[in-house]
């Protein structure tokens, strides 16, 4: 479930980003998603990909300002496109699970399931996913006759499930861990969809995201209490200065 949700380009966070950052990330995501749907190679971003994103970003600007803005944004767009090119592709996901699950979906159908699954992680609402994907497809004569056995752990018990397909495993997993399904609050997390240990957890367990969370916590505290803390420091320095001057006068 987590492997599929984190496969391919990840939609940008809409919180904790300013308007320019949201716009940039959305255009980069749109380009990556287009390449996924068209089956384009997920190699390093080329000039055509970068140019396409830049053209979309500056289309609303006056014509005389577009080239200057594109020159400023180009390094960041290229870096962001390249970062997500290393994400697991649908083909890698299929190879990972084909020995353990009955995965009969084509690439576009897997992408549809993935996008619906991401909405469950984002919103905590599983009704739409389960109503569409929570049932098995009838086997066809052209399907593989291999019977796969998968053990699913639910509520502390290991349940062997013979001849089961991907969408049913995901549906049962959702029913088992729905309250813990969430998205990492770090906008730069490479694999942001995860199952949290406690309901207050906002960041996944990777060191980079934990460090990001600590920085955000300190920044929030400083924004709320920084001015008060500055005044306390200034008062302490003033008292220390007065005390030093008083001691000097006494010694004289």
Sine and cosine of phi, psi and omega as CSV:
sin_phi,cos_phi,sin_psi,cos_psi,sin_omega,cos_omega
0.00,0.00,-0.77,0.64,0.00,-1.00
-0.92,0.39,-0.63,0.78,0.01,-1.00
-0.86,0.52,-0.69,0.72,-0.03,-1.00
-0.93,0.36,-0.68,0.73,-0.02,-1.00
-0.87,0.49,-0.57,0.82,-0.05,-1.00
-1.00,-0.04,0.15,0.99,-0.01,-1.00
-0.99,0.12,0.79,-0.61,0.08,-1.00
0.99,0.12,-0.22,-0.98,-0.05,-1.00
-0.90,0.44,0.68,-0.74,-0.04,-1.00
-0.96,-0.28,0.76,-0.66,0.00,-1.00
-0.88,0.47,0.55,-0.83,-0.07,-1.00
-0.95,0.32,0.48,-0.88,0.15,-0.99
-0.93,0.37,0.55,-0.84,0.01,-1.00
-0.98,-0.20,-0.07,1.00,0.02,-1.00
-0.91,-0.41,0.29,-0.96,0.05,-1.00
0.88,0.48,0.32,0.95,0.06,-1.00
-0.77,-0.64,0.56,-0.83,0.09,-1.00
-0.99,0.17,0.09,-1.00,-0.11,-0.99
-0.88,0.47,-0.67,0.74,0.00,-1.00
-0.89,0.45,-0.67,0.74,-0.01,-1.00
-0.92,0.40,-0.66,0.75,0.03,-1.00
-0.89,0.46,-0.67,0.74,-0.01,-1.00
-0.89,0.45,-0.71,0.71,-0.01,-1.00
-0.89,0.46,-0.76,0.65,-0.04,-1.00
-0.91,0.42,-0.58,0.81,0.00,-1.00
-0.92,0.40,-0.68,0.73,0.00,-1.00
-0.92,0.39,-0.62,0.78,0.05,-1.00
-0.90,0.43,-0.69,0.72,0.03,-1.00
-0.89,0.46,-0.67,0.75,0.01,-1.00
-0.87,0.50,-0.64,0.77,0.02,-1.00
-0.92,0.39,-0.69,0.73,0.00,-1.00
-0.91,0.42,-0.63,0.78,0.01,-1.00
-0.92,0.39,-0.62,0.79,0.06,-1.00
-0.87,0.50,-0.69,0.73,-0.01,-1.00
-0.92,0.40,-0.58,0.81,0.07,-1.00
-0.87,0.49,-0.77,0.64,-0.08,-1.00
-0.91,0.41,-0.51,0.86,-0.01,-1.00
-1.00,0.00,0.00,1.00,0.01,-1.00
0.94,0.34,0.40,0.91,-0.02,-1.00
-0.93,0.37,0.47,-0.88,0.01,-1.00
-0.88,0.47,0.69,-0.72,0.00,-1.00
-1.00,-0.09,0.69,0.72,0.06,-1.00
-1.00,0.08,-0.11,-0.99,-0.02,-1.00
-0.84,0.55,0.59,-0.81,-0.05,-1.00
-0.85,0.52,0.73,-0.69,0.04,-1.00
-0.98,-0.19,0.07,-1.00,-0.08,-1.00
-0.89,0.46,-0.56,0.83,-0.01,-1.00
-0.91,0.42,-0.64,0.77,0.03,-1.00
-0.89,0.45,-0.74,0.67,-0.03,-1.00
-0.89,0.45,-0.70,0.72,-0.01,-1.00
-0.89,0.46,-0.64,0.77,0.00,-1.00
-0.88,0.47,-0.68,0.73,0.02,-1.00
-0.91,0.41,-0.71,0.71,-0.03,-1.00
-0.89,0.46,-0.67,0.74,0.02,-1.00
-0.87,0.49,-0.64,0.77,0.01,-1.00
-0.93,0.37,-0.55,0.84,-0.06,-1.00
-0.96,0.27,-0.53,0.85,-0.12,-0.99
-0.97,-0.25,0.13,0.99,-0.10,-0.99
-0.88,0.47,-0.48,0.88,-0.03,-1.00
-1.00,0.06,-0.09,1.00,-0.02,-1.00
-0.99,0.10,0.39,-0.92,0.13,-0.99
-0.85,0.52,0.56,-0.83,-0.11,-0.99
-0.85,0.53,-0.60,0.80,-0.05,-1.00
-0.94,0.33,-0.30,0.95,-0.03,-1.00
-0.99,-0.15,-0.13,0.99,-0.14,-0.99
-0.93,0.38,-0.74,0.67,-0.07,-1.00
-0.90,0.44,-0.63,0.78,0.03,-1.00
-0.89,0.45,-0.70,0.72,0.00,-1.00
-0.91,0.41,-0.63,0.78,0.01,-1.00
-0.90,0.43,-0.62,0.79,0.02,-1.00
-0.90,0.43,-0.59,0.81,0.02,-1.00
-0.94,0.34,-0.65,0.76,-0.10,-1.00
-0.99,0.12,-0.37,0.93,-0.14,-0.99
-0.80,0.60,-0.76,0.65,-0.02,-1.00
-0.86,0.50,-0.63,0.78,-0.03,-1.00
-0.94,0.34,-0.65,0.76,0.03,-1.00
-0.89,0.45,-0.71,0.70,-0.01,-1.00
-0.89,0.45,-0.65,0.76,0.02,-1.00
-0.90,0.44,-0.70,0.71,-0.04,-1.00
-0.92,0.38,-0.63,0.78,0.06,-1.00
-0.89,0.45,-0.67,0.74,-0.04,-1.00
-0.94,0.35,-0.55,0.84,-0.03,-1.00
-0.87,0.50,-0.70,0.72,-0.07,-1.00
-1.00,0.09,-0.10,0.99,0.03,-1.00
-0.93,0.37,-0.35,0.94,-0.01,-1.00
-0.99,0.12,-0.05,1.00,0.00,-1.00
-0.91,0.41,0.49,-0.87,0.01,-1.00
-0.87,0.49,0.69,-0.72,0.03,-1.00
-1.00,0.05,0.15,-0.99,0.06,-1.00
-0.87,0.50,-0.61,0.79,-0.01,-1.00
-0.90,0.43,-0.65,0.76,0.05,-1.00
-0.91,0.42,-0.63,0.78,0.05,-1.00
-0.89,0.46,-0.69,0.73,-0.01,-1.00
-0.89,0.46,-0.68,0.73,0.00,-1.00
-0.91,0.42,-0.57,0.82,-0.02,-1.00
-0.90,0.43,-0.61,0.79,-0.16,-0.99
-0.95,-0.32,-0.15,0.99,-0.14,-0.99
-0.92,0.40,-0.41,0.91,0.02,-1.00
-0.99,0.16,-0.18,0.98,-0.10,-1.00
-0.87,-0.50,-0.31,0.95,-0.09,-1.00
-0.70,-0.71,0.35,-0.94,0.11,-0.99
-1.00,0.00,1.00,-0.08,-0.03,-1.00
-0.96,-0.28,0.99,-0.14,-0.07,-1.00
-0.97,-0.22,-0.12,0.99,-0.08,-1.00
-0.94,0.34,0.57,-0.82,0.16,-0.99
-0.96,0.27,0.13,-0.99,-0.08,-1.00
-0.87,0.50,-0.71,0.71,-0.02,-1.00
-0.91,0.41,-0.58,0.81,0.03,-1.00
-0.94,0.34,-0.61,0.79,0.09,-1.00
-0.88,0.47,-0.63,0.78,0.04,-1.00
-0.91,0.42,-0.61,0.79,0.05,-1.00
-0.90,0.44,-0.69,0.72,0.04,-1.00
-0.89,0.45,-0.68,0.73,0.02,-1.00
-0.86,0.51,-0.72,0.70,-0.03,-1.00
-0.91,0.41,-0.61,0.79,0.05,-1.00
-0.93,0.37,-0.60,0.80,0.03,-1.00
-0.91,0.41,-0.63,0.78,0.03,-1.00
-0.88,0.48,-0.59,0.81,0.04,-1.00
-0.89,0.46,-0.55,0.84,0.07,-1.00
-0.91,0.41,-0.70,0.72,0.05,-1.00
-0.88,0.47,-0.63,0.78,-0.07,-1.00
-0.96,0.28,-0.66,0.75,-0.17,-0.99
-0.95,-0.30,-0.36,0.93,-0.08,-1.00
0.98,0.21,0.12,0.99,0.00,-1.00
-0.97,-0.26,0.89,-0.45,-0.07,-1.00
-0.97,-0.24,-0.04,1.00,-0.13,-0.99
-0.87,0.50,-0.71,0.70,-0.04,-1.00
-0.91,0.42,-0.68,0.73,0.00,-1.00
-0.89,0.46,-0.75,0.66,-0.08,-1.00
-0.92,0.40,-0.58,0.82,-0.02,-1.00
-0.93,0.37,-0.50,0.86,-0.02,-1.00
-1.00,-0.06,-0.66,0.75,-0.16,-0.99
-0.93,-0.36,-0.03,1.00,-0.10,-1.00
-0.99,0.13,0.55,0.84,0.06,-1.00
-0.55,-0.84,0.49,-0.87,-0.03,-1.00
-0.99,0.17,0.47,-0.88,0.11,-0.99
-1.00,0.05,0.61,-0.79,0.04,-1.00
-0.91,0.41,0.72,-0.69,-0.02,-1.00
-0.92,0.40,0.58,-0.82,0.05,-1.00
-0.96,-0.28,0.34,-0.94,-0.01,-1.00
-0.87,0.49,-0.47,0.88,-0.03,-1.00
-0.99,0.16,-0.15,0.99,-0.02,-1.00
-0.96,0.28,0.40,-0.92,0.07,-1.00
-0.88,0.48,0.59,-0.81,0.02,-1.00
-1.00,-0.04,0.08,1.00,0.01,-1.00
-0.92,0.38,0.74,-0.67,0.04,-1.00
-0.99,-0.16,0.87,-0.50,-0.01,-1.00
-0.99,-0.15,0.57,-0.82,0.06,-1.00
-0.89,-0.45,0.80,-0.59,0.04,-1.00
-0.80,-0.60,0.68,-0.73,0.08,-1.00
-0.98,-0.20,0.87,-0.50,0.00,-1.00
-0.95,-0.32,0.76,-0.65,0.02,-1.00
-1.00,-0.10,0.88,-0.47,0.01,-1.00
-0.71,-0.71,0.78,-0.63,0.05,-1.00
0.80,0.60,0.64,0.77,0.07,-1.00
0.99,0.14,0.11,0.99,-0.02,-1.00
-0.83,-0.55,0.59,-0.81,0.07,-1.00
-1.00,-0.08,0.87,-0.50,-0.06,-1.00
-0.92,-0.40,0.90,-0.44,0.06,-1.00
-0.97,0.24,0.78,-0.62,-0.07,-1.00
-0.83,-0.56,0.98,-0.20,-0.03,-1.00
-0.98,0.19,0.56,-0.83,0.11,-0.99
0.76,0.65,0.82,0.57,-0.05,-1.00
-0.91,-0.42,0.54,-0.84,-0.06,-1.00
-0.98,-0.22,0.17,-0.99,-0.13,-0.99
-0.85,0.53,-0.75,0.66,-0.12,-0.99
-0.90,0.44,-0.53,0.85,0.04,-1.00
-0.95,0.30,-0.62,0.79,0.06,-1.00
-0.88,0.48,-0.71,0.71,0.01,-1.00
-0.89,0.45,-0.69,0.72,-0.02,-1.00
-0.88,0.48,-0.70,0.72,0.01,-1.00
-0.93,0.37,-0.59,0.81,0.05,-1.00
-0.90,0.44,-0.65,0.76,0.04,-1.00
-0.86,0.51,-0.70,0.71,0.00,-1.00
-0.89,0.46,-0.50,0.87,-0.03,-1.00
-0.99,0.14,-0.49,0.87,-0.14,-0.99
-0.75,-0.66,0.32,0.95,-0.10,-1.00
-0.78,0.63,-0.72,0.70,-0.02,-1.00
-0.90,0.45,-0.36,0.93,-0.04,-1.00
-0.99,-0.10,-0.10,1.00,-0.01,-1.00
-0.97,0.24,0.79,-0.61,-0.03,-1.00
-0.38,-0.93,-0.01,-1.00,0.04,-1.00
-0.88,-0.48,0.65,-0.76,0.03,-1.00
-0.90,0.44,0.68,-0.74,-0.05,-1.00
-0.99,0.16,-0.03,1.00,0.08,-1.00
-0.99,0.14,0.91,-0.42,-0.05,-1.00
-0.90,0.44,-0.29,0.96,-0.01,-1.00
-0.98,-0.19,0.16,0.99,0.01,-1.00
-0.91,0.42,0.77,-0.63,-0.04,-1.00
-0.96,0.27,-0.50,0.87,0.00,-1.00
-0.75,-0.67,0.97,0.24,-0.25,-0.97
-0.98,0.22,-0.30,0.96,-0.06,-1.00
-1.00,0.02,0.83,-0.56,-0.07,-1.00
-0.47,-0.88,0.17,-0.98,0.06,-1.00
-0.97,-0.26,0.90,-0.43,-0.12,-0.99
-0.99,0.15,0.38,-0.92,-0.01,-1.00
-0.99,0.15,-0.52,0.86,0.01,-1.00
-0.60,-0.80,0.37,-0.93,-0.15,-0.99
-0.92,0.39,-0.34,0.94,-0.01,-1.00
-1.00,0.01,-0.06,1.00,-0.04,-1.00
-0.95,0.31,0.83,-0.56,-0.03,-1.00
-0.95,-0.31,-0.31,0.95,-0.06,-1.00
-0.84,-0.55,0.55,-0.84,0.03,-1.00
-0.95,0.31,-0.03,-1.00,-0.16,-0.99
-1.00,-0.01,0.11,0.99,0.04,-1.00
-0.95,0.31,0.60,-0.80,-0.06,-1.00
-0.83,0.56,-0.63,0.77,-0.03,-1.00
-0.89,0.45,-0.64,0.77,-0.02,-1.00
-0.97,0.26,-0.57,0.82,0.09,-1.00
-0.89,0.45,-0.69,0.72,0.02,-1.00
-0.90,0.44,-0.65,0.76,0.04,-1.00
-0.87,0.48,-0.68,0.73,0.01,-1.00
-0.89,0.46,-0.64,0.77,0.04,-1.00
-0.90,0.43,-0.65,0.76,0.03,-1.00
-0.90,0.44,-0.68,0.74,0.00,-1.00
-0.90,0.43,-0.61,0.79,0.03,-1.00
-0.90,0.44,-0.69,0.72,0.01,-1.00
-0.92,0.40,-0.64,0.77,0.00,-1.00
-0.90,0.43,-0.68,0.74,0.02,-1.00
-0.88,0.47,-0.69,0.72,0.01,-1.00
-0.88,0.48,-0.68,0.73,-0.05,-1.00
-0.92,0.39,-0.62,0.79,0.03,-1.00
-0.90,0.43,-0.54,0.84,-0.02,-1.00
-1.00,0.09,-0.55,0.83,-0.13,-0.99
-0.83,-0.56,0.05,1.00,-0.10,-0.99
-0.87,0.49,-0.72,0.69,-0.02,-1.00
-0.89,0.46,-0.66,0.75,0.03,-1.00
-0.90,0.44,-0.65,0.76,0.00,-1.00
-0.91,0.41,-0.63,0.78,0.04,-1.00
-0.87,0.49,-0.68,0.73,0.00,-1.00
-0.89,0.45,-0.63,0.77,0.02,-1.00
-0.90,0.43,-0.65,0.76,0.01,-1.00
-0.91,0.41,-0.68,0.73,0.02,-1.00
-0.89,0.46,-0.66,0.75,0.03,-1.00
-0.90,0.43,-0.65,0.76,0.00,-1.00
-0.90,0.43,-0.66,0.75,0.04,-1.00
-0.90,0.43,-0.63,0.77,0.01,-1.00
-0.91,0.42,-0.67,0.75,0.03,-1.00
-0.90,0.44,-0.65,0.76,0.00,-1.00
-0.90,0.43,-0.63,0.78,0.03,-1.00
-0.91,0.41,-0.69,0.73,0.03,-1.00
-0.89,0.46,-0.64,0.77,-0.01,-1.00
-0.91,0.41,-0.64,0.77,0.01,-1.00
-0.92,0.40,-0.66,0.75,0.02,-1.00
-0.91,0.41,-0.62,0.79,0.03,-1.00
-0.90,0.43,-0.63,0.78,0.01,-1.00
-0.92,0.39,-0.61,0.79,0.01,-1.00
-0.90,0.44,-0.69,0.73,0.01,-1.00
-0.90,0.44,-0.64,0.77,-0.01,-1.00
-0.90,0.44,-0.66,0.75,0.00,-1.00
-0.92,0.38,-0.54,0.84,0.02,-1.00
-0.94,0.33,0.00,0.00,0.00,0.00
